[in-house]
């Protein structure tokens, strides 16, 4: 399978909850911390995100089919308030690839590259900030593969996280593309 096109559209909390519920509750999404969430919990969570002026959620489409979830947030207003010194142009990011019975080698890297390209398409974005669980070694390697540099561990209310940053220049140098 070769990826033809990747698109990103806003998530509709009510219309998309049924789609993403099995994604966020799948065993491979353990670090998403929604394992026991009911459909209504997912609707409620994404309605809260939609209502927050500093947090957005999106559905990623691969060849027209929903394939990943992406969140963008202002880390100076949500998620990381008081946990690091934000800089102008900082944008926080979460992403989750939909579970599949037929994994494709390199697909998740293609997705994170598309997510980063989307974030840096906004000229106001100077640096992307992530805070995955310290135990999530797979995502640390993936983050590093697109240019993230670990800053250090921080304690969030729900987890110990590895705070990492990726500037536009680091991303462009690492993936070999100008944005």
JOTA-V891082 format. One record per residue. N is the residue number from 0. RES is the residue in three letters. SS is DSSP state (~ for helix, > for strand, _ for the rest). PSI is psi in whole degrees, 0 to 359 (* if undefined). Layout:
n;res;ss;psi
N;RES;SS;PSI
N;RES;SS;PSI
This chain:
n;res;ss;psi
0;UNK;_;128
1;UNK;_;131
2;UNK;_;126
3;UNK;_;304
4;UNK;_;147
5;UNK;>;130
6;UNK;>;158
7;UNK;>;128
8;UNK;>;156
9;UNK;>;143
10;UNK;_;134
11;UNK;_;110
12;UNK;~;319
13;UNK;~;315
14;UNK;~;329
15;UNK;~;354
16;UNK;~;318
17;UNK;~;325
18;UNK;~;311
19;UNK;~;344
20;UNK;~;310
21;UNK;~;338
22;UNK;~;309
23;UNK;~;343
24;UNK;_;358
25;UNK;_;145
26;UNK;~;326
27;UNK;~;349
28;UNK;~;26
29;UNK;~;323
30;UNK;~;353
31;UNK;~;345
32;UNK;_;39
33;UNK;_;25
34;UNK;_;320
35;UNK;_;11
36;UNK;_;136
37;UNK;_;167
38;UNK;~;317
39;UNK;~;327
40;UNK;~;320
41;UNK;~;316
42;UNK;~;313
43;UNK;~;316
44;UNK;~;315
45;UNK;~;339
46;UNK;~;322
47;UNK;~;319
48;UNK;~;315
49;UNK;~;328
50;UNK;~;347
51;UNK;_;122
52;UNK;_;353
53;UNK;_;13
54;UNK;>;132
55;UNK;>;151
56;UNK;>;147
57;UNK;>;154
58;UNK;>;130
59;UNK;>;132
60;UNK;>;133
61;UNK;>;119
62;UNK;_;39
63;UNK;_;354
64;UNK;>;136
65;UNK;>;128
66;UNK;>;344
67;UNK;>;162
68;UNK;>;138
69;UNK;>;138
70;UNK;>;141
71;UNK;>;137
72;UNK;>;161
73;UNK;_;106
74;UNK;_;348
75;UNK;_;350
76;UNK;_;331
77;UNK;_;160
78;UNK;_;309
79;UNK;_;17
80;UNK;_;123
81;UNK;_;1
82;UNK;_;349
83;UNK;_;171
84;UNK;_;100
85;UNK;_;151
86;UNK;_;155
87;UNK;_;136
88;UNK;_;3
89;UNK;>;136
90;UNK;>;128
91;UNK;>;153
92;UNK;>;141
93;UNK;>;148
94;UNK;>;153
95;UNK;>;124
96;UNK;>;136
97;UNK;_;141
98;UNK;_;151
99;UNK;_;152
100;UNK;_;349
101;UNK;_;75
102;UNK;_;146
103;UNK;_;123
104;UNK;_;129
105;UNK;_;356
106;UNK;~;314
107;UNK;~;323
108;UNK;~;322
109;UNK;~;318
110;UNK;~;310
111;UNK;~;327
112;UNK;~;318
113;UNK;~;320
114;UNK;~;313
115;UNK;~;319
116;UNK;~;318
117;UNK;~;315
118;UNK;~;316
119;UNK;~;352
120;UNK;_;337
121;UNK;_;116
122;UNK;_;342
123;UNK;_;344
124;UNK;_;117
125;UNK;_;329
126;UNK;>;137
127;UNK;>;137
128;UNK;>;133
129;UNK;>;156
130;UNK;>;61
131;UNK;>;159
132;UNK;>;138
133;UNK;_;336
134;UNK;_;350
135;UNK;_;72
136;UNK;~;325
137;UNK;~;317
138;UNK;~;331
139;UNK;~;316
140;UNK;~;320
141;UNK;~;316
142;UNK;~;315
143;UNK;~;324
144;UNK;~;340
145;UNK;_;9
146;UNK;_;359
147;UNK;_;145
148;UNK;>;128
149;UNK;>;135
150;UNK;>;320
151;UNK;>;174
152;UNK;>;143
153;UNK;>;155
154;UNK;>;112
155;UNK;_;165
156;UNK;_;325
157;UNK;_;352
158;UNK;_;162
159;UNK;>;125
160;UNK;>;155
161;UNK;>;106
162;UNK;>;126
163;UNK;>;153
164;UNK;>;151
165;UNK;>;115
166;UNK;>;165
167;UNK;~;314
168;UNK;~;319
169;UNK;~;318
170;UNK;~;310
171;UNK;~;318
172;UNK;~;317
173;UNK;~;316
174;UNK;~;352
175;UNK;_;36
176;UNK;_;143
177;UNK;_;144
178;UNK;_;*
